[in-house]
Structure formats: C-alpha cells, structure tokens
Amino acid sequence: MKSAPDWFMYFIWFWTIVLVLFMSIGGFFMFRKFLKVLPQRDGKSKLDWQNYWVERSRELWTDESKAMLDKLVSPVPTPFRDIARHSIAAKIGQLAVESGASEVTREHCIEGYILATPRRDYRSLMDFLDKNQIDYSAYNHLLR
C-alpha cells in the first residue's frame, strides 16, 4: 500500500493546527461569557447587574446621550459593539442613577465610558477621545 505524499501530510497538519487554534480562541471567549453569568456574593451575576442598571436608567437617556454613547462605542469592532454598548450603558446608567440626576449627561457618558473600559485599553481610549476632541481632563484620576 502506498503512503500519502509529503505535501498532503503537511496539509493535514496545517489544518489540524488551524482548527485547534480556532477552537481554543472560541473556547476562551465562551469561558469568559460563562464567568459573567456566574452569581456573585450578592446572588446576582455581572450580567444581571448590567441589565438592572440599563432598565433602571432607561427613562434618563436623552437623544443627545444616546448619540454620545453611539459615538463612544464606534471604535469597537462591529461583532462586539452591541455587547460593549450594553456594558457601557449599564455603567453610565449606574452613575446617573446613583448621582440622582434627572437625565444622563455628557459627563456621565465620559466617566462611565472610562470606568467600563478595561485598563489595558486606556491608551486607545485616550487616543479616541483626543481624536474626537472630547475633554476628559476632569477624569484623568480614573486613568491611572
């Protein structure tokens, strides 16, 4: 019986590595999502709290603040934009509700955007705010 040509074996090995790599990446993101739905000490998950703050602040959002939120999430890649919009809106809503504001302001949006952004992304966050001429100097203490 003849053995497979060498190029065919390399082809099989290449696709095996590619498939294992893609499954690992997908598994990583699925595991992160799983961690978000695990209950915390208070009995609610991170997603439960996000939904709570979005619903609690729904009537505080104006057209201007919604437009600001859309502008802030514009650099996020399209497949992840809805998830980012939800988590950032939850943090902004929490700030607005806890401060007793009658509506979500531009300042709430900027502060919530900074607080909802992971620390590893602060450099790109500041580049984006600078490029769009959004003054964040009042929140420099949050960026350290």
N, C-alpha and C positions, 0 to 999 in steps of 0.2 A: 504494500500500500504506500502511495506517495505521501509525503508530508507537505503541508501548506508552504507556499513561497514565503520568504522572509518579509517581504513588504506587507503581506496580509497579516502576519503576526504583529508587526508594528502598528498596523491599522487597528487591530483588535485591542492592543494595549493602550493606544491613544484614546479610543472611545471609552474604554473601561475607566481610565483616569478622569476623563471629562465627566462621565456620569457620576462617579463617586464625588468629585468636586462639587457638581451642581446639587447633588442630594445633601451634601454636608452644608452648603450655604443655605439651602431651603430649610433644613432641619434646625439650623441656628436661629433663623427668623421665626420659625414655628415655636421653638422653645422660648424665645423672648416673649412672644404673644401669650404663651401658656403662663409665664411668670406674672404677666399683667392681670390675669384673671384669678389668680390665687388670692384668697381672702387675707387681709392684713389683720393686725391685732384687734381692730375695731369691728371685724366681721365683714367689712366691705372690701372689694378689690379696688385696684387703681382705676380700672375701667368704670366701676360703679360710681366712684367719686367724680370722675370726669363727667359722666352722664348727669350726675346730680347737679354739679355746678353749671353745666350748659343749660339744663332745664330751669334751674333756679334763676339764672340771669337772662333768660330768653327775652323778657319784655324790656330789658335795659339796653338792648342793642339798637342803635340807630343805623340809618343807611350809611352815614359817614364812617361809623365804627366798623361796619361790615366791609366797606370798601377798604378801610385801613387793614383789616385782617386779611383780606384777599391779596393786598399788596405785600404784606409781610410773609405770606406763605408762597408767593410766586417763585422764589428760588428753589423750592423743594421739588424734586422730580415728580412728574405727574402721577406715577403709580402710588406714591406715598403722600400726595398732597392732601387728600381727604382726612387721612389719619392725623397728619400734622395739624391741619386746620381744627380738628376736633380737640386735640390735646391743648393747643394754644388757646383756643376759645374757652376751654374749661378753666385754664389758669387766669385768663383775663376776667372771666365771669366771677371767679372766686375773689379776685382783688376788688372788683366793683361792688359785689355784694357785701364783703367784709368791711369795706370803707363806708358803706351806707350811701353810696352815690345813687342819684336818680337816673343816670344813664352811663353807658360805657363811653369813656372819653379817649382821646388820642393818647394821653398819658398812661391810662390803664393798658391800652394796647401795647405800647412800647415796653412798659415794665413787665407785663405778662409774657410778651414775646421773649424777653431776655430770660425770665425765670423758667419758662417752658423749654428753652433751648438747652441741650446738653452742653456742659462746659467745654468739651472737645471741639464744639462748633462755634465758639465765641469769635474766633478770628474772622471766619466767613460772615458771621452775623454783623460784626462791626464794619466789615467791608461793604456789605449790602446796605446798612444804614447810612454810611458815608456816601455811597454812590447815589442813593436816593435823597440825599440832603435832609435826613431825619436826625434831629438833635437828640442825642441820648446822653448828654453830659451830666444830667441830673441823676443818671443811673450807673455812672462809672463804678460806684462802690459795689454794684452787683456783678460786675465783670471781672472781679479779682479772684 
